[in-house]
Amino acid sequence: MDKLADSKICGDAECSNVLSMATALDDFIAPDCRFINIRRGQVVYVYSKLVPKEGAGVFWSGSIYGERYVDQMGIIGYFPATVMKETQKFVEDTVKIPTTATDFYCD
């Protein structure tokens, strides 16, 4: 799979801390297994934000939040930042780290 970016912004070196929560402004249908499907109104935990290559889209990584979507909880994938509204920030101090091939690998 192609790398979507060469680096990402995280809340810690392992990207395990949630950066923020965001609400979907529109539906997003995943084009491949690196992405997650999101429905308008869903709340998402944001774990990282890709630093875009020149001319590339901006993607965030996260998982669906809420008991109503228990079948999707824990599945982490990418989605376009353009369909999201960040509603709550949890981390002010972020780290920029390089991405690796495993950031974009899926079965």
Secondary structure, 3 states (H helix, E strand, C coil): CCCCEEEEEECCCCCCCCCEEEEECCCECCCCCCECCECCCCEEEEEEEEEECCCCCCEEEEEEECHHHCCCCCCCEEEEHHHEEEEEECCCCCEEEECCHHHHCCC
